[in-house]
Amino acid sequence: MRIAIIGAGLGGVTAATGLHLTGHDVTLYERAPDLRETGTGIVVMPNGLNALDTLGLAEPLRDHAAPTAQGGLRDRKGRPLLVTDAAKAQERYGPTIVIDRAVLHRTLRARLPADRIRTATPVDDLGGITADAIIVADGLHSRLRGRLFPGHPGTHRTGRLDLRGTLRKVPGVEALLTAILIDRHSGAMFGLFPLGSSGLYWFTDAPAPATIPTPEQAREQMAELMADWHPAVPAILRATDVADIHVDPITCLARPLDSYTSGTVALLGDAAHGMTPDLGQGASQAFEDAAALVRHLKDAEPADAAERLSRYDAERRPRANKLMLASARQSRLTTQTGPGAWLRDTLLRATPPSLAARQLAAIWLA
Ligand SMILES: Cc1cc2nc3c(=O)[nH]c(=O)nc-3n(C[C@H](O)[C@H](O)[C@H](O)COP(=O)(O)OP(=O)(O)OC[C@H]3O[C@@H](n4cnc5c(N)ncnc54)[C@H](O)[C@@H]3O)c2cc1C
């Protein structure tokens, strides 16, 4: 089949590569003048890696597996709140990887021939596209979603601001690796992951100020807010070059879509289910979309396109929409302040590691 894919983010390149490798005649359209991803880190959970595995794309990524540390949630001083037996869960479901986004993007598109890709080609209207099926992967702020589903309210800002940064490994941080620190006073969060053998990737999440700060201002504001956290936290923030800090007001879909397809057009990735980053599932859900799409379009003829895409919708929408809502719930839980947060911390401390691992498994089991 001739398949057009609109948008060459992580979801679009994965779908394009997977469809190309299964014999479809693929064209990938990208608005930007060249193919790239921002140079910061990303966590790909076991379910995302397993989806890439079904497309034959996971092998070169396994070198980036994060050490199976304890993980879990801690208080702002680094003391355990929720201990998850992450090692056991990963033994069962596979590794989590932490990788530079640009490296991930390059790896996923490595087997897609250059003549299948049209950069500097925005597609804001599907009228000019000739194909048997069209995959819309133009991200959270998708214009095409609005055209296909004009009744959908679009996106919504959550009122949170995230910073993401990378730096070379600094000493004294081992105890915090793969942990997420939450704080019942400020409702802020900090997460730290190893990036390759010599780097670190961190994120913060906090209430957004009235105006979006520059990376330099944001770094200072966050280091001040977290001055009395575990001493490694402000030290890591201040040791990060501003050029390696990304500032994002958090935005997600205002509500789940009632359908991911319209005839021979299907939405994929953030365009379909843009969620908050709280469960680290955005890209993994796009990879699950791509794997499902490739499976449902296997050996399809042009006349089968609408029927096959409706099967994709039936498989993917319930799970991805559920995770979208679960991510928003997780955000409300971890950013709570006041007496509710005190109760939360008490309950988290009482949660056995096996129960926490079972909750992870529900997400990781596609
Ligand atoms: C702070 C933060 C942290 C995150 N951390 C994680 C994490 O650790 N793990 C995880 O799994 N996910 C994470 N995510 C989510 C993850 O980044 C996204 O889910 C994922 O990148 C979505 O990929 P996509 O291909 O659907 O969309 P995008 O990456 O947005 O790609 C869309 C592409 O379409 C192109 N495009 C747009 N409009 C047009 C057009 N009209 N014509 C042609 N091309 C167009 C764009 O230029 C872009 O290249 C995080 C998100 C944020 C904000």
The ligand as a MOL file (V3000), in Angstrom:
LIG
                    3D

  0  0  0     0  0            999 V3000
M  V30 BEGIN CTAB
M  V30 COUNTS 53 58 0 0 0
M  V30 BEGIN ATOM
M  V30 1 C 9.0520 17.2790 29.7570 0
M  V30 2 C 8.7250 16.0340 28.9990 0
M  V30 3 C 9.3560 14.8390 29.3430 0
M  V30 4 C 9.0280 13.6690 28.6810 0
M  V30 5 N 9.6550 12.5050 29.0390 0
M  V30 6 C 9.2990 11.3600 28.4560 0
M  V30 7 C 9.9320 10.1360 28.8290 0
M  V30 8 O 10.8460 10.1000 29.6640 0
M  V30 9 N 9.5200 8.9920 28.2320 0
M  V30 10 C 8.5400 8.9950 27.2830 0
M  V30 11 O 8.1990 7.9100 26.7810 0
M  V30 12 N 7.9610 10.1270 26.8690 0
M  V30 13 C 8.3200 11.2930 27.4380 0
M  V30 14 N 7.7430 12.4640 27.0160 0
M  V30 15 C 6.7430 12.4260 25.9310 0
M  V30 16 C 7.4050 12.1950 24.5790 0
M  V30 17 O 8.4080 13.1770 24.3760 0
M  V30 18 C 6.3530 12.2950 23.4790 0
M  V30 19 O 5.2720 11.4590 23.8080 0
M  V30 20 C 6.9050 11.8530 22.1260 0
M  V30 21 O 8.0670 12.5650 21.8090 0
M  V30 22 C 5.8270 12.0900 21.0590 0
M  V30 23 O 6.3170 11.7780 19.7940 0
M  V30 24 P 5.4150 12.0830 18.5000 0
M  V30 25 O 6.2080 11.5390 17.3520 0
M  V30 26 O 4.0340 11.6010 18.7050 0
M  V30 27 O 5.3130 13.6650 18.4250 0
M  V30 28 P 6.4320 14.7690 18.2300 0
M  V30 29 O 7.7160 14.3360 18.8190 0
M  V30 30 O 5.8480 16.0500 18.6880 0
M  V30 31 O 6.6620 14.8240 16.6550 0
M  V30 32 C 5.7770 15.4840 15.7850 0
M  V30 33 C 6.5310 15.8030 14.5060 0
M  V30 34 O 5.6050 16.2740 13.5350 0
M  V30 35 C 6.1690 17.4160 12.8880 0
M  V30 36 N 5.0300 18.2090 12.3980 0
M  V30 37 C 4.1710 18.9620 13.1300 0
M  V30 38 N 3.2330 19.4970 12.3330 0
M  V30 39 C 3.5060 19.0790 11.0680 0
M  V30 40 C 2.8940 19.2940 9.8060 0
M  V30 41 N 1.8050 20.0740 9.6860 0
M  V30 42 N 3.4210 18.7030 8.7100 0
M  V30 43 C 4.5380 17.9170 8.8200 0
M  V30 44 N 5.1650 17.6980 9.9960 0
M  V30 45 C 4.6490 18.2460 11.1070 0
M  V30 46 C 6.9830 18.1070 13.9880 0
M  V30 47 O 7.9370 18.9770 13.4270 0
M  V30 48 C 7.5930 16.8940 14.6840 0
M  V30 49 O 8.7940 16.4800 14.0730 0
M  V30 50 C 8.0640 13.6720 27.6520 0
M  V30 51 C 7.4540 14.8730 27.2750 0
M  V30 52 C 7.7840 16.0440 27.9490 0
M  V30 53 C 7.1100 17.3310 27.5400 0
M  V30 END ATOM
M  V30 BEGIN BOND
M  V30 1 1 1 2
M  V30 2 1 2 3
M  V30 3 2 2 52
M  V30 4 2 3 4
M  V30 5 1 4 5
M  V30 6 1 4 50
M  V30 7 2 5 6
M  V30 8 1 6 7
M  V30 9 1 6 13
M  V30 10 2 7 8
M  V30 11 1 7 9
M  V30 12 1 9 10
M  V30 13 2 10 11
M  V30 14 1 10 12
M  V30 15 2 12 13
M  V30 16 1 13 14
M  V30 17 1 14 15
M  V30 18 1 14 50
M  V30 19 1 15 16
M  V30 20 1 16 17
M  V30 21 1 16 18
M  V30 22 1 18 19
M  V30 23 1 18 20
M  V30 24 1 20 21
M  V30 25 1 20 22
M  V30 26 1 22 23
M  V30 27 1 23 24
M  V30 28 2 24 25
M  V30 29 1 24 26
M  V30 30 1 24 27
M  V30 31 1 27 28
M  V30 32 2 28 29
M  V30 33 1 28 30
M  V30 34 1 28 31
M  V30 35 1 31 32
M  V30 36 1 32 33
M  V30 37 1 33 34
M  V30 38 1 33 48
M  V30 39 1 34 35
M  V30 40 1 35 36
M  V30 41 1 35 46
M  V30 42 1 36 37
M  V30 43 1 36 45
M  V30 44 2 37 38
M  V30 45 1 38 39
M  V30 46 1 39 40
M  V30 47 2 39 45
M  V30 48 1 40 41
M  V30 49 2 40 42
M  V30 50 1 42 43
M  V30 51 2 43 44
M  V30 52 1 44 45
M  V30 53 1 46 47
M  V30 54 1 46 48
M  V30 55 1 48 49
M  V30 56 2 50 51
M  V30 57 1 51 52
M  V30 58 1 52 53
M  V30 END BOND
M  V30 END CTAB
M  END
